[in-house]
Amino acid sequence: GTLVVSLNTPIDIDVEQTRVDLGDGNLSDGGGMEDLLLVLVDPNNKVVAKKLYEYNTSTATWSGDEPSAYEGNKSVTTSFTDLDVAIYKIYTYANINRSLSYFGDLKTMLNNIVVGNDFTLADATFADLGNSTSTTAPTVDAYNPMLLTACEEVHIEVGTTQAVVEMLRPLVEFEFKIVNHCQSQDLNVTNLTFKNFNPQ
């Protein structure tokens, strides 16, 4: 069978959310992609295909394993052919080159994924990176692209299977401004809690 998959960036966080909106193209808030890695894994956890793309901002085109279609740096469509009928998983990672610049081991592992080998990345959504130290956590700032990831299960049948994968922001950046209006007293923050992230 053949898998045709479209990878979409998360929508602009400043607009009303709908499922059909794409990102705003801004790399630092996760609205765009400057590189994209796709890994297709079979039911035996073997890597059956891998594709790597890089976006050229000066020409507004993608290079590498050329996608069949794209909308700027916000959406890429590509295909995998000659697949056996089975249930596969597709793992996608965008902006890994610069966002993981301080996370050397993981970046090396992603870049060295080999077709035919076992897929050993334990947590493809990077949910555990919140426990990383400041020297190894992915870069999140206004000068670097935000890491995007996704993992989708796809059922390959005879013929062509279509799939749409919406990339996720596994990490976010917050800016807090606290003003002490009573200068004669110290201001101490003892606890800060966040709740209800990505409720699904």
Sequence and secondary structure as in RCSB ss.txt:
>XXXX:A:sequence
GTLVVSLNTPIDIDVEQTRVDLGDGNLSDGGGMEDLLLVLVDPNNKVVAKKLYEYNTSTATWSGDEPSAYEGNKS
VTTSFTDLDVAIYKIYTYANINRSLSYFGDLKTMLNNIVVGNDFTLADATFADLGNSTSTTAPTVDAYNPMLLTA
CEEVHIEVGTTQAVVEMLRPLVEFEFKIVNHCQSQDLNVTNLTFKNFNPQ
>XXXX:A:secstr
 EEEEEEE    TTS   TT    S TTTTS  SEEEEEEE TTSBEEEEEEEEEETTTTEEEES  SEEETTTE
EEEEE S  SEEEEEEEEESHHHHTTT HHHHHHHHT  TTSB   S TT GGGGGS TTTS   STTS   EEE
EEEEEE SSEEEEEEE B S          S TTS            S  
